[in-house]
Amino acid sequence: MNFLTIGHRGAMGVEPENTLRSFVAAEQAGLDVVELDLHLSKDGALVVMHDADVDRTTDGTGAIADKTLEELRALDAGRGERIPVFEEVLDAVSVPLQAEIKDAAAARLLADVMLRRDLVDRVEVISFHDEAIVEIARLVPGVRTALVAQYYGPEVVDRAVKAGAKTLCLDINRVTLEIVHKARKAGLRVFCWTVNTQDHLRLVRALGLDGATTDYPEIKRTGRFTA
């Protein structure tokens, strides 16, 4: 399989993260896949944001779950961008997507969109939450899933297999050759995040991984890439 470069929240190193502007920039830069994060608003909209609150990435404050979509839309998400909903991203770019379920409750609504728009081939669903992976697989036959992990050891492979995931998305700061070998024996693909330096890119290549998630589109184009 070809090595994939995945745009982290779009092209968050150069554009406001998880905005249409960021996703379009990632696609225009030639990244193979765009990664995004999903939460539910107070009124059940599938909104694209990373944190559980809006404080860090907008000019507002408070939890996403406490705000309606209209209230969220009123916020500036950077450079005048508005917080998008998932279907707007589907329409704004044509590249494959990795949709990360940050809130396990979002699995059902994501499943509804995937079934209605026939997204099994385009969208891989990823999550730190094993139960979210299991739930989306129950709701969407044939969906591709990946387990994301930041604090882990070799047991992460067993977790992925138990949850039915076919891919691991691992924090590059903890990945080891032992874990990669175990994942290969289990038939799993392995991606690492966040690959923003030349040293990390060399490590990913040396380990023979399937891809890397990066904040900077330049990683697609140059071996001289540095943060």
N, C-alpha and C positions, 0 to 999 in steps of 0.2 A: 504494500500500500504506500502511496506517495505521502511524503511528509507534509503535514498541514500546518499552516499558520493561522491562528485564531485571534481575532480582534477582541481584546478584553473590554467589555462594555462599549464596544465599538472601537474607537481609536482614542481612548481616554487620556493618553499621554499628550495629545495635541488638541483635543476637542472636549467639550463638556460631556462627561460620561453618561451613558444610557440616554442619549438624546438622538433624535433623527439626524441631526447634523453629524454626530459622532459615527453613527452607523453608515451613513452615506460616505463619509470620509474613508472608513475602513474598506468599503466595497470599492471605491474609486482607486484606493491604493493597491488593490489586487489581493487582499487577504482572502483566504479560502473559505473561512467560516467567521461568523460574527456571534459573539457571546453576549447575552443580556440577562437581566435579573427580573423576577416577577414577584409582586406583592398584590394583595387585594386592598382596594380602597374601602371606606366605610360602607359605600353603596354597591360593593361587589364588582367594581371594574378591575380588570387585569392590567395593572399599571407597571411600567418598566422603571424600576428603581432598585438600587442595591441595599441601602440601609433600611431599617424598620422605621426610621423617622426622616424628616426632610431637612434637618438642620444643616448637615454638612454640604449638601449639593444644591440647595436652593436658598432663596432669600426668606424662607419661612421657618417656622418651628413647629414641632409636634409630630406625633406618630401618624404614619400613613393610614393606619387602620381607624384613626379617629377623624379622618377627613373624607369628604365626598370627592368625586372626580372633579366636580366644578371647582371646589376649593383648591384642589391640587393643580388644576389647570391655571389658576390665577398666579401661581408662583413662577419665578424666573429660575430656570434650571441651568443658567449659564449662557451668556451671550444672547440673551433674549429667547432662548429655547424654552419650550414647555415640556412638561412631563408627558411622554407618549403612552398610549395604551398598546398592547401587544399587536393588535391587528394593524395599527398604523405602521409599525415596523415591517410587518409582512408586506405591506404595500409599497413601502419606501425603498426597499432593497430587494434584490433577487437572489442573493447568496444564501447558502445553507445557514441555519441558525442553531446555536446551542442555547436553549432556554432553561435558565436555572431557577428552580422553585425555591425561593427563600422562605416562603411561608407554606407549610404543607397543605393548608386549606386551599391554596390556589390550584392544586392538582386537578380538581374536578372541573373548574372553569377552563383551564388550559386544555383539558381533554375534550371539552365541548367544541372549542375552536379547532383543534386538530382534526376532529372527526368531520366537522362541517366543511372545513377547507381542504381536507385530504392532505395533511401535512406530514404523514408518516415518513416519507422519503426526504423531506426537507428539514425537519426539526428533530434534533436530538435533545431529549429532556435530561437535565443533570440536576443533582441536588446533594447537599450535605446530609439530607435526611433520608435514611434507608426507607422509612415508611412512605415517603413521597414517591420514591422510585417504584416501590411495589404497587402503590395505588394507581399511578399513571399507566403502568403496564396492564393492570386489571381493566382499566377503562378504555385503553387504546390498543387493540390487538396489533402486534408487530412493531410497536414503538421501540426506538433505540434509546437506551438509557445509559447514564454514566454516574458513578458515585464520585463525589468530590470530597477530598480529605485534606486537612491541614496538619492535624496532630495524629500521627498514625505510625504503625509498624507493619511487619509482614501480615498481620491479621487483617489488614484492610482488604487484601485479596479475598479472604474468606467472606468478609462482609459483602463485597461486590457480588460474588457468586451467589450467596444466599438471597440477595435482593434481586437477582436476575439481570444485573447490569453487565454490559459487554465491554465497558470502558472504565478506566480509572483516570480521574483528573487530580493530580497530586501536587502539593506544594513542593516546589523544586528544592527548597532548603532541607528537606528530609528524605528525599528519594535516594534509594540505594540500589546497587546492582542485585542484591538478594531479593528485594521486592520486585524488581523488574523481571527477574528470572521466574519468580513464583507466579507473577501475573501472566507471563508467556505460557507457562505450563497449564494455566487455567484457561487459556485462549482469550485473554483480555488485551485490548488495546491500552496503551498508556500515553497520556498527555501530561505535561507539566505546566504549572503557572507559578509566578509570573516571570516570563523570560525576557528580561530587559537589559541584559548585559552580554558582552561578548563571551565572558567566562561561562555564564549560564547556557548560552547557545552551544558552546563547545561541549558542555556536559550532556545536554540533551542529545546531541549528535553522537557522542561517544557511547551513550547508553542505548542507542538505537531505538529511541522512542518514536511514536507515530506522529507527534506534533507538539507544538508549543503555543501557549496563550501569552500574548504580549500586549503591552500598553502602546507600543510604537510600531506603526506600519513599516518603518524602515527595515525592520528585521526580515521582511520578505525580500528585500532588494540588495542587501549588502552584508558581506562577511565582516565588514569593519564596524559593525553596529556597536554602539556604546550607549549607555543610559544618558 
